[in-house]
Amino acid sequence: MRTHWRPSASRRCLLACGLNLSLALSAGAVWAGAPEQEVRVGWPDLVRRVEQHPRLAAGALRVEAARGGVDAAGAAPNPTLEGHVGQGLARSGDGSRVEWGLELSVPLGWIAQRGSRLEAAEAGVEVALAEGQAQRREVLLRLQASFWGLAYEQAHVASLEAIEAQTAAMVHTVVRRVEQGEARPVEATRVEIEREKVAAELEAARTSLQARQAELALWLGLPASGALAAVADLDVLPVAPGRDAALSRARASHPALAAARARTRFLEAEASSERLARVPAFTLTGSTDHELDRRSYGVGLAVELPLWSWNSGRIAQAEAELAASRRQAEADGLEVEAIVLDAQAACHASVATARRFRDHVVPRAETTAATLERTYQLGETNLLEVLDARRTLLDARRLLLGALAQAHLDCSRLGVLVGEEPT
């Protein structure tokens, strides 16, 4: 059963400012607006636009080229037409005339290798498709890092803005107590220094936010100067699949494994084609000759004689490459499984860390800070304890936001690795 977390008033302000956002306009409609208008982008918007990425467009063109290779592999070679012309002179007398001849050659050797070449070309299409899927996953992983980084930075800014407002109220309380003689003047200086610290952190956070906005805008082809907001709910933690389920889905759908299998089929077809190259190549010919004193017509059959080479070198090369490809496929499988195991462990660990900060650390820090602030207003504690509690609360919220963003990033990475279609 999921534990329901009830945030404090300041935390609800944080969530309302930075986390629980809803997508009001589609990305295409907003992107067409004025440059100064805030662009609100949810993860589904990025997924819908990912196919427009230049890498994926290049991959689609490679698939198209590979499919053209299938047509080329199945095409019959063109026949060869040879001709000659010359002046013929009679052996006796003055007779002469133009002599000419034609010879048509139709190669037949390609028929034996046509099947294996088609199989190799079709495997090449599968390789191109698998590599395109791998590139798509790489782009999604990169976009996920930018997206969740932006979500973290904007939530961090909202948290610091809430802390700054609370610190300003604390400054007002301390100044009032100093004026009434209930606190020493040095306490006003201390709380002003604390407000300056928070303001400095807020300024740095806003700078980081602008950098994240510019980075994501660059990937989306948007003006870097425009305001960009990630529509994300960091507080809803993802659920990671179990280890066995993750491994099973990765084995079935990971494009690196599909590409390795397709490369092996390609090299199997190449090796078969090299073996069939040992079959003597036949060429069917037909000819006609028009000479001074005769005309001739005929057909012939030319046979390639494998006297000097039985293609042993190319066969050995193809078989060695095939064996290497099979071993490489095994290595790719082990590597994918190791990556999935690492991603699955990272997802579980980051979710557990975020849940602990959300359910235990931050609520206690908020309660402690609120209690000490009230007791300070009653004159029952000193300012240093209040400032220390507020600093602890600020650190706890920062760690919580980082843990939430890391959990979403790790679990999203795992989802991409096991073939989950992002939504």
VEXNU-744651 format. One line per field, with one value per residue (C-alpha): y, x, z; residue in three letters. Coordinates in steps of 0.001 Angstrom, whole numbers, plus 500000, padded with zeros to 6 digits. Example, Ala and Ser with C-alpha at 12.3 -4.5 7.8 and 13.67 -1.06 7.14 Angstrom:
REM residues 2
y [495500 / 498940]
x [512300 / 513670]
z [507800 / 507140]
residuo [ala / ser]
//
This chain:
REM residues 423
y [500000 / 503432 / 505866 / 509159 / 512170 / 515387 / 518319 / 521407 / 524751 / 525840 / 522504 / 522811 / 526171 / 524492 / 521795 / 524265 / 526476 / 523865 / 520329 / 519658 / 521369 / 520511 / 520803 / 523396 / 523815 / 521388 / 521874 / 522742 / 525480 / 527050 / 526842 / 528864 / 531723 / 534744 / 534205 / 535739 / 533355 / 530534 / 527160 / 524351 / 520964 / 517590 / 514329 / 513145 / 516267 / 515327 / 511749 / 512984 / 515170 / 512724 / 511339 / 514766 / 514503 / 514589 / 511308 / 509481 / 511091 / 509839 / 506366 / 506333 / 507170 / 504308 / 501925 / 503231 / 502667 / 499116 / 498367 / 499630 / 497086 / 494316 / 495377 / 495496 / 492029 / 490484 / 492191 / 490146 / 491438 / 493072 / 491121 / 492238 / 493099 / 493236 / 494284 / 494753 / 496300 / 496417 / 496411 / 492955 / 492340 / 489306 / 487070 / 487191 / 490038 / 493538 / 492684 / 494350 / 495139 / 496187 / 493226 / 493267 / 490971 / 490955 / 488809 / 488771 / 487337 / 486488 / 485658 / 482818 / 482518 / 484966 / 482540 / 480257 / 483130 / 485106 / 483536 / 484062 / 487630 / 488433 / 486957 / 489065 / 492240 / 491560 / 491010 / 494374 / 495980 / 494368 / 495705 / 499223 / 499009 / 497784 / 500492 / 503061 / 501800 / 501981 / 505574 / 506375 / 505055 / 507072 / 510226 / 509463 / 508912 / 512211 / 514046 / 512411 / 513684 / 517219 / 517025 / 515765 / 518090 / 521001 / 519706 / 519537 / 523021 / 524682 / 522874 / 523891 / 527530 / 527334 / 525807 / 528526 / 531213 / 529809 / 529668 / 533247 / 534453 / 532647 / 534029 / 537546 / 537031 / 535792 / 538942 / 541029 / 539082 / 539452 / 543161 / 543706 / 541843 / 543873 / 547100 / 545944 / 545077 / 541367 / 540385 / 541622 / 543754 / 541132 / 538764 / 541110 / 541001 / 537213 / 536785 / 539328 / 537283 / 534175 / 535932 / 536952 / 533319 / 532157 / 534949 / 533895 / 530284 / 531384 / 533437 / 530471 / 528172 / 530553 / 530594 / 526774 / 526810 / 529101 / 526795 / 523765 / 525663 / 526624 / 523033 / 521550 / 524351 / 523536 / 519926 / 521036 / 523667 / 526517 / 529963 / 529659 / 532976 / 531867 / 530657 / 526893 / 524919 / 521160 / 519777 / 517097 / 515674 / 514784 / 513752 / 510715 / 508089 / 505520 / 501781 / 499721 / 496226 / 493247 / 491991 / 488890 / 490805 / 493536 / 491017 / 489070 / 492170 / 493442 / 490131 / 490238 / 493849 / 495473 / 496787 / 495949 / 492263 / 492490 / 494178 / 491481 / 488722 / 490482 / 490925 / 487211 / 486359 / 488769 / 487104 / 483630 / 484645 / 486152 / 482910 / 480905 / 483237 / 482758 / 478976 / 479125 / 481226 / 477963 / 476881 / 477574 / 480602 / 479956 / 482522 / 481917 / 483593 / 484162 / 485614 / 486578 / 487513 / 489147 / 488741 / 489268 / 485832 / 484306 / 484841 / 482852 / 482461 / 480553 / 480069 / 479194 / 478481 / 479938 / 478340 / 479880 / 477392 / 477539 / 476605 / 479093 / 479715 / 477854 / 480950 / 479343 / 482621 / 484456 / 481464 / 481321 / 485071 / 484923 / 481972 / 483698 / 486879 / 484794 / 483091 / 486470 / 487854 / 484998 / 485573 / 489302 / 488630 / 486649 / 489515 / 492023 / 489921 / 489850 / 493587 / 494399 / 492217 / 493894 / 497353 / 496364 / 494922 / 498121 / 500297 / 498180 / 498420 / 502175 / 502635 / 500718 / 502468 / 505976 / 505363 / 504088 / 507105 / 509565 / 507883 / 508071 / 511777 / 512497 / 510534 / 510902 / 513434 / 516500 / 516327 / 516124 / 519005 / 521085 / 520297 / 521120 / 524414 / 525475 / 524536 / 526383 / 529458 / 529536 / 529039 / 531831 / 534160 / 533272 / 533947 / 530328 / 529573 / 531403 / 532522 / 530230 / 527154 / 528572 / 529379 / 525946 / 524281 / 526370 / 525521 / 521829 / 522170 / 523841 / 521054 / 518370 / 519872 / 520141 / 516506 / 515466 / 517224 / 515713 / 512250 / 512623 / 513763 / 510980 / 508380 / 509506 / 509616 / 506180 / 504501 / 506197 / 504925 / 501424 / 501718 / 502687 / 499812 / 497214 / 498590 / 500447 / 502965 / 506344 / 507992]
x [500000 / 501330 / 501998 / 500215 / 502326 / 500647 / 503005 / 503176 / 501826 / 505215 / 505652 / 502247 / 503395 / 506495 / 504516 / 502022 / 504815 / 507111 / 505779 / 502070 / 501720 / 499205 / 499682 / 497167 / 498326 / 499869 / 503564 / 502992 / 500490 / 502661 / 505877 / 504235 / 503630 / 505675 / 509258 / 508549 / 505649 / 506455 / 506697 / 505358 / 506613 / 505568 / 507373 / 504726 / 505474 / 509135 / 508297 / 506036 / 508802 / 511666 / 511236 / 512211 / 515649 / 518437 / 519920 / 516648 / 516123 / 519571 / 518687 / 515497 / 517510 / 519906 / 516949 / 515742 / 519217 / 519298 / 515934 / 517332 / 520121 / 517503 / 516198 / 519736 / 520556 / 517510 / 518007 / 519296 / 522497 / 522171 / 523206 / 526260 / 526092 / 529332 / 529694 / 532399 / 532529 / 535196 / 535969 / 536268 / 538296 / 537964 / 541028 / 540700 / 539282 / 538345 / 535317 / 534919 / 532124 / 531482 / 531552 / 529985 / 529066 / 527122 / 527436 / 524987 / 526115 / 523690 / 525418 / 523878 / 526286 / 524293 / 521377 / 523240 / 524084 / 520856 / 519154 / 522064 / 522584 / 518916 / 519109 / 522177 / 520494 / 517351 / 519510 / 521125 / 517681 / 517137 / 520503 / 519578 / 516206 / 517775 / 520432 / 517690 / 515891 / 519139 / 519641 / 516069 / 516710 / 519910 / 518038 / 515277 / 517834 / 519502 / 516180 / 515122 / 518257 / 517558 / 513846 / 514214 / 517155 / 514908 / 512128 / 514582 / 515972 / 512570 / 511391 / 514629 / 514027 / 510449 / 511666 / 514271 / 511712 / 509476 / 512424 / 513377 / 509863 / 509884 / 513333 / 512118 / 509273 / 511817 / 513880 / 510802 / 510191 / 513776 / 513908 / 510682 / 512071 / 515267 / 513282 / 511284 / 514461 / 513668 / 516720 / 520255 / 521023 / 523515 / 520622 / 519254 / 522623 / 522701 / 519273 / 520089 / 523189 / 521030 / 518652 / 521610 / 522784 / 519371 / 519243 / 522664 / 521552 / 518378 / 520352 / 522628 / 519622 / 517984 / 521187 / 521223 / 517561 / 518277 / 521090 / 518786 / 516115 / 518632 / 519898 / 516450 / 515469 / 518536 / 517424 / 513915 / 515023 / 513543 / 515026 / 517468 / 516269 / 512649 / 511142 / 510738 / 508960 / 508886 / 505434 / 506345 / 505124 / 508292 / 506404 / 504770 / 507476 / 507781 / 507480 / 510406 / 509923 / 511521 / 514938 / 513741 / 511021 / 513459 / 515990 / 513344 / 511979 / 515449 / 516430 / 513309 / 513356 / 516760 / 517891 / 521559 / 520664 / 518418 / 521231 / 523701 / 521349 / 520776 / 524523 / 525022 / 522350 / 523998 / 527385 / 525817 / 524361 / 527695 / 529518 / 526938 / 527368 / 531136 / 530733 / 528378 / 530936 / 532833 / 530147 / 531488 / 529843 / 528064 / 527412 / 525000 / 526028 / 524415 / 526186 / 525748 / 528440 / 527914 / 531069 / 531974 / 531033 / 529051 / 526636 / 526710 / 524527 / 525287 / 524881 / 527482 / 528092 / 531042 / 532196 / 534519 / 537294 / 538392 / 542004 / 543830 / 541360 / 538518 / 537627 / 539170 / 540520 / 537196 / 535388 / 537830 / 537479 / 533676 / 533587 / 536000 / 533901 / 530783 / 532385 / 533511 / 529995 / 528502 / 530919 / 530249 / 526512 / 527146 / 529214 / 526501 / 523941 / 526042 / 526687 / 522999 / 522081 / 524748 / 523477 / 519877 / 520848 / 522712 / 519794 / 517282 / 519318 / 519778 / 516042 / 515128 / 517795 / 516888 / 513162 / 513868 / 516057 / 513478 / 510693 / 512696 / 513436 / 509837 / 508130 / 510556 / 513368 / 511630 / 508469 / 510621 / 512805 / 509694 / 508220 / 511478 / 511912 / 508308 / 508496 / 511740 / 510432 / 507351 / 509404 / 511740 / 508792 / 507882 / 511452 / 512099 / 515010 / 517870 / 518202 / 521116 / 518971 / 516276 / 518749 / 520334 / 516921 / 516035 / 519373 / 518723 / 515279 / 516759 / 519316 / 516671 / 514427 / 517342 / 518263 / 514629 / 514297 / 517573 / 516467 / 513076 / 514642 / 517244 / 514538 / 512577 / 515731 / 516976 / 513604 / 513029 / 516431 / 515461 / 512173 / 513975 / 516447 / 513694 / 511679 / 508885 / 507371 / 507495 / 504135]
z [500000 / 499119 / 501953 / 501433 / 502277 / 503422 / 502772 / 504907 / 503768 / 502467 / 500750 / 499116 / 497809 / 496429 / 494688 / 493300 / 491999 / 490543 / 490394 / 489902 / 486543 / 483845 / 480109 / 478885 / 475301 / 472883 / 472180 / 468549 / 469353 / 472033 / 470031 / 467306 / 469746 / 470657 / 471863 / 475283 / 475976 / 478372 / 476650 / 478826 / 477715 / 479067 / 478447 / 475920 / 473856 / 473650 / 472669 / 469884 / 468509 / 468894 / 465370 / 464018 / 465583 / 462935 / 464163 / 463682 / 460299 / 459273 / 460568 / 458499 / 455404 / 456157 / 456348 / 452994 / 451555 / 452922 / 451335 / 448056 / 448555 / 448668 / 445269 / 443931 / 445274 / 443597 / 440233 / 437291 / 435713 / 432315 / 429215 / 427271 / 423587 / 421643 / 418038 / 415446 / 412006 / 409332 / 405613 / 404029 / 400824 / 398554 / 398227 / 394459 / 392463 / 393495 / 395601 / 398976 / 401436 / 405007 / 407370 / 410818 / 413648 / 416931 / 420040 / 422929 / 426312 / 429094 / 432438 / 434447 / 437351 / 439537 / 439786 / 442199 / 444575 / 444259 / 447285 / 449683 / 448477 / 449009 / 452482 / 453264 / 451989 / 454040 / 457110 / 456345 / 456519 / 459923 / 461086 / 459941 / 461680 / 464924 / 464806 / 464250 / 467354 / 469320 / 468214 / 469182 / 472679 / 472961 / 471991 / 474487 / 477264 / 476478 / 476389 / 479656 / 481369 / 480114 / 480962 / 484542 / 485094 / 484136 / 486409 / 489314 / 488737 / 488503 / 491661 / 493400 / 492465 / 493753 / 497025 / 497517 / 496738 / 499475 / 501888 / 500978 / 501731 / 505074 / 505884 / 505092 / 507553 / 510088 / 509563 / 510302 / 513533 / 514732 / 513929 / 515844 / 518869 / 518722 / 518619 / 521638 / 523526 / 523600 / 521497 / 521017 / 517907 / 516714 / 516056 / 513408 / 511675 / 511813 / 510310 / 507590 / 506722 / 506541 / 504145 / 501962 / 501890 / 500737 / 498151 / 496812 / 496531 / 494795 / 492283 / 491552 / 491186 / 488724 / 486674 / 486602 / 485624 / 482686 / 481557 / 481691 / 479766 / 477090 / 476841 / 476325 / 473954 / 471877 / 471531 / 470624 / 468146 / 470192 / 470884 / 473786 / 475226 / 475667 / 478943 / 479067 / 481793 / 482281 / 483037 / 485568 / 488861 / 490732 / 493851 / 492199 / 492458 / 489646 / 490180 / 488928 / 487448 / 489159 / 488149 / 486275 / 484445 / 483413 / 482094 / 480190 / 478487 / 477639 / 476027 / 473899 / 472793 / 473187 / 469774 / 470427 / 470647 / 467594 / 465671 / 466764 / 465599 / 462293 / 461741 / 462361 / 459792 / 457366 / 457786 / 457512 / 454167 / 453115 / 453970 / 452033 / 449068 / 449139 / 449196 / 446242 / 444412 / 443868 / 441421 / 437899 / 436328 / 433016 / 430314 / 427416 / 424146 / 420798 / 417745 / 414141 / 411577 / 408161 / 406084 / 402439 / 401244 / 404115 / 406917 / 410181 / 413240 / 416411 / 420120 / 422718 / 426348 / 428275 / 431521 / 434098 / 434882 / 438542 / 437804 / 440011 / 442824 / 444515 / 446571 / 449657 / 451016 / 450893 / 452372 / 455281 / 455799 / 455790 / 458195 / 460589 / 460527 / 461169 / 464174 / 465514 / 465077 / 467068 / 469909 / 469751 / 469990 / 473181 / 474562 / 473626 / 475457 / 478615 / 478387 / 477966 / 480940 / 483074 / 482087 / 482859 / 486247 / 487089 / 485956 / 487870 / 491074 / 490613 / 490090 / 493235 / 495308 / 494173 / 494722 / 498247 / 498994 / 497667 / 499634 / 502853 / 502384 / 501418 / 504171 / 507086 / 506711 / 505256 / 507437 / 510574 / 509400 / 508681 / 512095 / 513876 / 512034 / 512671 / 516362 / 516969 / 515158 / 517367 / 520533 / 519433 / 519031 / 522623 / 523746 / 524783 / 522435 / 520762 / 517151 / 516325 / 516896 / 514642 / 511871 / 512159 / 511872 / 508836 / 507214 / 507910 / 506334 / 503252 / 502839 / 503356 / 500675 / 498268 / 498878 / 498472 / 495127 / 493927 / 495035 / 493341 / 490074 / 490235 / 490868 / 487824 / 485712 / 486808 / 486385 / 483029 / 481883 / 482992 / 481114 / 477925 / 478325 / 478710 / 475804 / 477535 / 475147 / 476916 / 477531]
residuo [met / arg / thr / his / trp / arg / pro / ser / ala / ser / arg / arg / cys / leu / leu / ala / cys / gly / leu / asn / leu / ser / leu / ala / leu / ser / ala / gly / ala / val / trp / ala / gly / ala / pro / glu / gln / glu / val / arg / val / gly / trp / pro / asp / leu / val / arg / arg / val / glu / gln / his / pro / arg / leu / ala / ala / gly / ala / leu / arg / val / glu / ala / ala / arg / gly / gly / val / asp / ala / ala / gly / ala / ala / pro / asn / pro / thr / leu / glu / gly / his / val / gly / gln / gly / leu / ala / arg / ser / gly / asp / gly / ser / arg / val / glu / trp / gly / leu / glu / leu / ser / val / pro / leu / gly / trp / ile / ala / gln / arg / gly / ser / arg / leu / glu / ala / ala / glu / ala / gly / val / glu / val / ala / leu / ala / glu / gly / gln / ala / gln / arg / arg / glu / val / leu / leu / arg / leu / gln / ala / ser / phe / trp / gly / leu / ala / tyr / glu / gln / ala / his / val / ala / ser / leu / glu / ala / ile / glu / ala / gln / thr / ala / ala / met / val / his / thr / val / val / arg / arg / val / glu / gln / gly / glu / ala / arg / pro / val / glu / ala / thr / arg / val / glu / ile / glu / arg / glu / lys / val / ala / ala / glu / leu / glu / ala / ala / arg / thr / ser / leu / gln / ala / arg / gln / ala / glu / leu / ala / leu / trp / leu / gly / leu / pro / ala / ser / gly / ala / leu / ala / ala / val / ala / asp / leu / asp / val / leu / pro / val / ala / pro / gly / arg / asp / ala / ala / leu / ser / arg / ala / arg / ala / ser / his / pro / ala / leu / ala / ala / ala / arg / ala / arg / thr / arg / phe / leu / glu / ala / glu / ala / ser / ser / glu / arg / leu / ala / arg / val / pro / ala / phe / thr / leu / thr / gly / ser / thr / asp / his / glu / leu / asp / arg / arg / ser / tyr / gly / val / gly / leu / ala / val / glu / leu / pro / leu / trp / ser / trp / asn / ser / gly / arg / ile / ala / gln / ala / glu / ala / glu / leu / ala / ala / ser / arg / arg / gln / ala / glu / ala / asp / gly / leu / glu / val / glu / ala / ile / val / leu / asp / ala / gln / ala / ala / cys / his / ala / ser / val / ala / thr / ala / arg / arg / phe / arg / asp / his / val / val / pro / arg / ala / glu / thr / thr / ala / ala / thr / leu / glu / arg / thr / tyr / gln / leu / gly / glu / thr / asn / leu / leu / glu / val / leu / asp / ala / arg / arg / thr / leu / leu / asp / ala / arg / arg / leu / leu / leu / gly / ala / leu / ala / gln / ala / his / leu / asp / cys / ser / arg / leu / gly / val / leu / val / gly / glu / glu / pro / thr]
//
